[in-house]
């Protein structure tokens, strides 16, 4: 209400100031006009009277009755508003006719100035509270022109000499009283108008000022984020309409913002905004949702999990300003942890020792408990912050963040919900990629032995050949087959045959390196691609595998059996510049081993092509 009164007082003061200024200008104009009109009116009367006196005295002089001029002048002084009339003789007239009956010489400086200059002189004496006078002194100029020749009588005068002057003083109190009366009446009327204007303005603007004051209160609350206040106590139809519009708009805004905030926020984790303003909260929420949505749409088109993790790392590094972190995948079924992304260096030994955050499903913060995790054996100079995220029932993702200050760790703790948003949005994509990898692996893996299958070889052989050619890498090729395998199935059944195949796979894996590729080619046949292996090493490894398998015991019900294998070998690129053809050559060598007694290793020679 105080603001309302201040605004109203300012407006009323401004109106009074403008009105008063106009009043002052009006009064000044009236005073000036009245004075100017009164002076001009009196001046006209004075000049007419002076001319009358001039002509009368001239006529008296001609007729010889000039001695009666004093009586004539005294009679003129009886006219209304005439105070005094006197004559002043010029030097030529005094020299010729004397000073006259009543000492008709210049009485003051004004008379002297007029007699010397021959110019009419006016003097106004104005007083507000006492009498005011108007004085005019008019010269008589000698002339030989006209009906009367002044030179006939004033022989000592020349043309345009000043013969004398007449002075008339008149009262201007009547004009002053009229002016004062008019100004007073005008001032009263103006004052009444001012009061009426102030009253009308107060009556007209009070509702709008009251409305303005209410709107200001409501908008001030809205500025701070509180949209629940409404415009109240509106007066007048227009003010009530405006209040209704504003209240309706605020009502819609409040309902809409609450609805948007509540509905959008379910797609995100905790609301991190400290703003009280719902509008800003909605804007921040939409920004977060937009960023997460773009991230989600981007990773949907990524071809591999590696690309997704690189994209997530980009978010942590560029959007969240996290400099040092690692990602780990935890296979909860097989209790296996794998490093999937390293930003700077690997601090934790969780691949071997396990992860405390994953095991306890809680956030691990070294700033709260120093050395809380025994797996972080390189964390003496850094703080670590490990956050487990459940991707699916079989998979967890651990984000380990490393900082060099407690302050930075505190910042990381505050932005955990942002990390949660991105990982939540990536969950289904990660699971989908994992599933696709599993399906692809199943399609390219033998379900019985877990080795790569024939499809994998067909899909990969061209790529393997190109890489070997480009890097000048040698490959040894083994074609392995169990001797008399059909007899095992016929005698002991297919279960024992499957056990035999599994043991062959086991033997091959045990005696090869990780860089080597072991494939179940079909039935009881296996192919081994020995990476960067020369002829001597191929033969030595083939014999080692054959001997190792011969020592294996194959379960067959209540007993065990032993079997032998035949192996055919070839060398890439010695035997052929295409690994696919080298596999065919190994098959020829295997056939030769079978035909020449089995349980042996036969290397490919060009002679086998002739058979």
Secondary structure, DSSP 8 states (H G I E B T S, - for coil): -HHHHHHHHHHHHHHHHHHHHHHHHHHHHHHHHHHHHHHHHHHHHHHHHHHHHHHHHHHHHHHT-GGGHHHHHHHHTTSTTEEEEEEEE-HHHHHHH-STTTT-S--SHHHHHHHHH---EEEEE--SSS--EEEEEEEEE--S-SSS-HHHH-TT--TT-EEEEEEEEEE-HHHHHHHHHHHHHHHHHHHHHHHHHHHHHHHHHHHHHHHHHHHHHHHHHHHTT----------SHHHHHHHHHHHHHHHHHHHHHHHHHHHHHTTSSS-----S-HHHHHHHHHHHHHHHHHHHHHHHT-SSHHHHHHHHHHIIIIIS---SEEEEEEETTTTEEEEEEESS-----HHHH--HHHHHTS-EETTTSTT--TT-TT-TTSEEEEEEEE-SSSEEEEEEEEESSHHHHHHHHHTHHHHHHHHHHHHHHHHHHHHHHHHHHHHTB-TTT-SB-HHHHHHHHHHHHHHHHHHT--EEEEEEEETTHHHHHHHH-HHHHHHHHHHHHHHHHHTS-TTSEEEEEETTEEEEEEET--HHHHHHHHHHHHHHHHT--EEETTEEE---EEEEEEEETTT-SSHHHHHHHHHHHHHHHHHTTSSSEEE--GGGGT-
